[in-house]
Amino acid sequence: MMAQRVGELERQVGGFSDRFDTIDQKFKVIDQRFDAIDQKFDAVDQKFEAVDRRLNELPTKTELRAFLEEMTSQVKVAAEGFGGTLDALRRDIKRLSVKITTKDRDRDLVLKDHGKRISAVERR
């Protein structure tokens, strides 16, 4: 009878051992899954760090305002410079127009006078 009990106990221990082996295999699979999840979290964490670095590189609202004010000032100065240049060109064109008009009148007067002289010479 004792031998039967020992045999029964050995069978039960063997069953427990098989169950523990099965549980151990399941834990190994779970451990592998946790490792995969951990790797995914590491990848996500690296992406967040990269995004955070990029966000830190972006200018602040104050920096953007200062930049906008500087650009506005530069555009204003450039526009004033262009306005001055256009005014100078208008003055130059007006002077040139006066010169051309004067020369045209002078040429017309010379041609009339020349025509009168030729007519006078031909009458003699």
Distance bins in CASP14 RR format, pairs under 12 A and 6 or more apart:
PFRMAT RR
TARGET T0000
AUTHOR 0000-0000-0000
RMODE 2
METHOD distances of the structure
MODEL  1
1 7 0 0 0 0 0 1 0 0 0 0 0
1 8 0 0 0 0 0 1 0 0 0 0 0
2 8 0 0 0 0 0 1 0 0 0 0 0
2 9 0 0 0 0 0 1 0 0 0 0 0
3 9 0 0 0 0 0 1 0 0 0 0 0
3 10 0 0 0 0 0 1 0 0 0 0 0
4 10 0 0 0 0 0 1 0 0 0 0 0
4 11 0 0 0 0 0 1 0 0 0 0 0
5 11 0 0 0 0 0 1 0 0 0 0 0
5 12 0 0 0 0 0 1 0 0 0 0 0
6 12 0 0 0 0 0 1 0 0 0 0 0
6 13 0 0 0 0 0 1 0 0 0 0 0
7 13 0 0 0 0 1 0 0 0 0 0 0
7 14 0 0 0 0 0 1 0 0 0 0 0
8 14 0 0 0 0 0 1 0 0 0 0 0
8 15 0 0 0 0 0 1 0 0 0 0 0
9 15 0 0 0 0 0 1 0 0 0 0 0
9 16 0 0 0 0 0 1 0 0 0 0 0
10 16 0 0 0 0 0 1 0 0 0 0 0
10 17 0 0 0 0 0 1 0 0 0 0 0
11 17 0 0 0 0 0 1 0 0 0 0 0
11 18 0 0 0 0 0 1 0 0 0 0 0
12 18 0 0 0 0 0 1 0 0 0 0 0
12 19 0 0 0 0 0 1 0 0 0 0 0
13 19 0 0 0 0 0 1 0 0 0 0 0
13 20 0 0 0 0 0 1 0 0 0 0 0
14 20 0 0 0 0 1 0 0 0 0 0 0
14 21 0 0 0 0 1 0 0 0 0 0 0
14 22 0 0 0 0 0 1 0 0 0 0 0
15 21 0 0 0 0 1 0 0 0 0 0 0
15 22 0 0 0 0 1 0 0 0 0 0 0
15 23 0 0 0 0 0 1 0 0 0 0 0
16 22 0 0 0 0 0 1 0 0 0 0 0
16 23 0 0 0 0 0 1 0 0 0 0 0
17 23 0 0 0 0 0 1 0 0 0 0 0
17 24 0 0 0 0 0 1 0 0 0 0 0
18 24 0 0 0 0 0 1 0 0 0 0 0
18 25 0 0 0 0 0 1 0 0 0 0 0
19 25 0 0 0 0 0 1 0 0 0 0 0
19 26 0 0 0 0 0 1 0 0 0 0 0
20 26 0 0 0 0 0 1 0 0 0 0 0
20 27 0 0 0 0 0 1 0 0 0 0 0
21 27 0 0 0 0 0 1 0 0 0 0 0
21 28 0 0 0 0 0 1 0 0 0 0 0
22 28 0 0 0 0 0 1 0 0 0 0 0
22 29 0 0 0 0 0 1 0 0 0 0 0
23 29 0 0 0 0 0 1 0 0 0 0 0
23 30 0 0 0 0 0 1 0 0 0 0 0
24 30 0 0 0 0 0 1 0 0 0 0 0
24 31 0 0 0 0 0 1 0 0 0 0 0
25 31 0 0 0 0 0 1 0 0 0 0 0
25 32 0 0 0 0 0 1 0 0 0 0 0
26 32 0 0 0 0 0 1 0 0 0 0 0
26 33 0 0 0 0 0 1 0 0 0 0 0
27 33 0 0 0 0 0 1 0 0 0 0 0
27 34 0 0 0 0 0 1 0 0 0 0 0
28 34 0 0 0 0 0 1 0 0 0 0 0
28 35 0 0 0 0 0 1 0 0 0 0 0
29 35 0 0 0 0 0 1 0 0 0 0 0
29 36 0 0 0 0 0 1 0 0 0 0 0
30 36 0 0 0 0 0 1 0 0 0 0 0
30 37 0 0 0 0 0 1 0 0 0 0 0
31 37 0 0 0 0 0 1 0 0 0 0 0
31 38 0 0 0 0 0 1 0 0 0 0 0
32 38 0 0 0 0 0 1 0 0 0 0 0
32 39 0 0 0 0 0 1 0 0 0 0 0
33 39 0 0 0 0 0 1 0 0 0 0 0
33 40 0 0 0 0 0 1 0 0 0 0 0
34 40 0 0 0 0 0 1 0 0 0 0 0
34 41 0 0 0 0 0 1 0 0 0 0 0
35 41 0 0 0 0 0 1 0 0 0 0 0
35 42 0 0 0 0 0 1 0 0 0 0 0
36 42 0 0 0 0 0 1 0 0 0 0 0
36 43 0 0 0 0 0 1 0 0 0 0 0
37 43 0 0 0 0 0 1 0 0 0 0 0
37 44 0 0 0 0 0 1 0 0 0 0 0
38 44 0 0 0 0 0 1 0 0 0 0 0
38 45 0 0 0 0 0 1 0 0 0 0 0
39 45 0 0 0 0 0 1 0 0 0 0 0
39 46 0 0 0 0 0 1 0 0 0 0 0
40 46 0 0 0 0 0 1 0 0 0 0 0
40 47 0 0 0 0 0 1 0 0 0 0 0
41 47 0 0 0 0 0 1 0 0 0 0 0
41 48 0 0 0 0 0 1 0 0 0 0 0
42 48 0 0 0 0 0 1 0 0 0 0 0
42 49 0 0 0 0 0 1 0 0 0 0 0
43 49 0 0 0 0 0 1 0 0 0 0 0
43 50 0 0 0 0 0 1 0 0 0 0 0
44 50 0 0 0 0 0 1 0 0 0 0 0
44 51 0 0 0 0 0 1 0 0 0 0 0
45 51 0 0 0 0 0 1 0 0 0 0 0
45 52 0 0 0 0 0 1 0 0 0 0 0
46 52 0 0 0 0 0 1 0 0 0 0 0
46 53 0 0 0 0 0 1 0 0 0 0 0
47 53 0 0 0 0 0 1 0 0 0 0 0
47 54 0 0 0 0 0 1 0 0 0 0 0
48 54 0 0 0 0 0 1 0 0 0 0 0
48 55 0 0 0 0 0 1 0 0 0 0 0
49 55 0 0 0 0 0 1 0 0 0 0 0
49 56 0 0 0 0 0 1 0 0 0 0 0
50 56 0 0 0 0 0 1 0 0 0 0 0
50 57 0 0 0 0 0 1 0 0 0 0 0
51 57 0 0 0 0 0 1 0 0 0 0 0
51 58 0 0 0 0 0 1 0 0 0 0 0
52 58 0 0 0 0 0 1 0 0 0 0 0
57 63 0 0 0 0 0 1 0 0 0 0 0
58 64 0 0 0 0 1 0 0 0 0 0 0
59 65 0 0 0 0 1 0 0 0 0 0 0
59 66 0 0 0 0 1 0 0 0 0 0 0
59 67 1 0 0 1 0 0 0 0 0 0 0
59 68 0 0 0 0 0 1 0 0 0 0 0
60 66 0 0 0 0 1 0 0 0 0 0 0
60 67 0 0 0 0 0 1 0 0 0 0 0
61 67 0 0 0 0 0 1 0 0 0 0 0
61 68 0 0 0 0 0 1 0 0 0 0 0
62 68 0 0 0 0 0 1 0 0 0 0 0
62 69 0 0 0 0 0 1 0 0 0 0 0
63 69 0 0 0 0 0 1 0 0 0 0 0
63 70 0 0 0 0 0 1 0 0 0 0 0
64 70 0 0 0 0 0 1 0 0 0 0 0
64 71 0 0 0 0 0 1 0 0 0 0 0
65 71 0 0 0 0 0 1 0 0 0 0 0
65 72 0 0 0 0 0 1 0 0 0 0 0
66 72 0 0 0 0 0 1 0 0 0 0 0
66 73 0 0 0 0 0 1 0 0 0 0 0
67 73 0 0 0 0 0 1 0 0 0 0 0
67 74 0 0 0 0 0 1 0 0 0 0 0
68 74 0 0 0 0 0 1 0 0 0 0 0
68 75 0 0 0 0 0 1 0 0 0 0 0
69 75 0 0 0 0 0 1 0 0 0 0 0
69 76 0 0 0 0 0 1 0 0 0 0 0
70 76 0 0 0 0 0 1 0 0 0 0 0
70 77 0 0 0 0 0 1 0 0 0 0 0
71 77 0 0 0 0 0 1 0 0 0 0 0
71 78 0 0 0 0 0 1 0 0 0 0 0
72 78 0 0 0 0 0 1 0 0 0 0 0
72 79 0 0 0 0 0 1 0 0 0 0 0
73 79 0 0 0 0 0 1 0 0 0 0 0
73 80 0 0 0 0 0 1 0 0 0 0 0
74 80 0 0 0 0 0 1 0 0 0 0 0
74 81 0 0 0 0 0 1 0 0 0 0 0
75 81 0 0 0 0 0 1 0 0 0 0 0
75 82 0 0 0 0 0 1 0 0 0 0 0
76 82 0 0 0 0 0 1 0 0 0 0 0
76 83 0 0 0 0 0 1 0 0 0 0 0
77 83 0 0 0 0 0 1 0 0 0 0 0
77 84 0 0 0 0 0 1 0 0 0 0 0
78 84 0 0 0 0 0 1 0 0 0 0 0
78 85 0 0 0 0 0 1 0 0 0 0 0
79 85 0 0 0 0 0 1 0 0 0 0 0
79 86 0 0 0 0 0 1 0 0 0 0 0
80 86 0 0 0 0 0 1 0 0 0 0 0
80 87 0 0 0 0 0 1 0 0 0 0 0
81 87 0 0 0 0 1 0 0 0 0 0 0
81 88 0 0 0 0 1 0 0 0 0 0 0
81 89 0 0 0 0 0 1 0 0 0 0 0
82 88 0 0 0 0 0 1 0 0 0 0 0
82 89 0 0 0 0 0 1 0 0 0 0 0
83 89 0 0 0 0 1 0 0 0 0 0 0
83 90 0 0 0 0 1 0 0 0 0 0 0
84 90 0 0 0 0 1 0 0 0 0 0 0
84 91 0 0 0 0 1 0 0 0 0 0 0
84 92 0 0 0 0 0 1 0 0 0 0 0
85 91 0 0 0 0 0 1 0 0 0 0 0
85 92 0 0 0 0 0 1 0 0 0 0 0
86 92 0 0 0 0 0 1 0 0 0 0 0
86 93 0 0 0 0 0 1 0 0 0 0 0
87 93 0 0 0 0 0 1 0 0 0 0 0
87 94 0 0 0 0 0 1 0 0 0 0 0
88 94 0 0 0 0 0 1 0 0 0 0 0
88 95 0 0 0 0 0 1 0 0 0 0 0
89 95 0 0 0 0 0 1 0 0 0 0 0
89 96 0 0 0 0 0 1 0 0 0 0 0
90 96 0 0 0 0 0 1 0 0 0 0 0
90 97 0 0 0 0 0 1 0 0 0 0 0
91 97 0 0 0 0 0 1 0 0 0 0 0
91 98 0 0 0 0 0 1 0 0 0 0 0
92 98 0 0 0 0 0 1 0 0 0 0 0
92 99 0 0 0 0 0 1 0 0 0 0 0
93 99 0 0 0 0 0 1 0 0 0 0 0
93 100 0 0 0 0 0 1 0 0 0 0 0
94 100 0 0 0 0 0 1 0 0 0 0 0
94 101 0 0 0 0 0 1 0 0 0 0 0
95 101 0 0 0 0 0 1 0 0 0 0 0
95 102 0 0 0 0 0 1 0 0 0 0 0
96 102 0 0 0 0 0 1 0 0 0 0 0
96 103 0 0 0 0 0 1 0 0 0 0 0
97 103 0 0 0 0 0 1 0 0 0 0 0
97 104 0 0 0 0 0 1 0 0 0 0 0
98 104 0 0 0 0 0 1 0 0 0 0 0
98 105 0 0 0 0 0 1 0 0 0 0 0
99 105 0 0 0 0 0 1 0 0 0 0 0
99 106 0 0 0 0 0 1 0 0 0 0 0
100 106 0 0 0 0 0 1 0 0 0 0 0
100 107 0 0 0 0 0 1 0 0 0 0 0
101 107 0 0 0 0 0 1 0 0 0 0 0
101 108 0 0 0 0 0 1 0 0 0 0 0
102 108 0 0 0 0 0 1 0 0 0 0 0
102 109 0 0 0 0 0 1 0 0 0 0 0
103 109 0 0 0 0 0 1 0 0 0 0 0
103 110 0 0 0 0 0 1 0 0 0 0 0
104 110 0 0 0 0 0 1 0 0 0 0 0
104 111 0 0 0 0 0 1 0 0 0 0 0
105 111 0 0 0 0 0 1 0 0 0 0 0
105 112 0 0 0 0 0 1 0 0 0 0 0
106 112 0 0 0 0 0 1 0 0 0 0 0
106 113 0 0 0 0 0 1 0 0 0 0 0
107 113 0 0 0 0 0 1 0 0 0 0 0
107 114 0 0 0 0 0 1 0 0 0 0 0
108 114 0 0 0 0 0 1 0 0 0 0 0
108 115 0 0 0 0 0 1 0 0 0 0 0
109 115 0 0 0 0 0 1 0 0 0 0 0
109 116 0 0 0 0 0 1 0 0 0 0 0
110 116 0 0 0 0 0 1 0 0 0 0 0
110 117 0 0 0 0 0 1 0 0 0 0 0
111 117 0 0 0 0 0 1 0 0 0 0 0
111 118 0 0 0 0 0 1 0 0 0 0 0
112 118 0 0 0 0 0 1 0 0 0 0 0
112 119 0 0 0 0 0 1 0 0 0 0 0
113 119 0 0 0 0 0 1 0 0 0 0 0
113 120 0 0 0 0 0 1 0 0 0 0 0
114 120 0 0 0 0 0 1 0 0 0 0 0
114 121 0 0 0 0 0 1 0 0 0 0 0
115 121 0 0 0 0 1 0 0 0 0 0 0
115 122 0 0 0 0 1 0 0 0 0 0 0
115 123 0 0 0 0 0 1 0 0 0 0 0
116 122 0 0 0 0 0 1 0 0 0 0 0
116 123 0 0 0 0 0 1 0 0 0 0 0
117 123 0 0 0 0 0 1 0 0 0 0 0
117 124 0 0 0 0 0 1 0 0 0 0 0
118 124 0 0 0 0 0 1 0 0 0 0 0
END
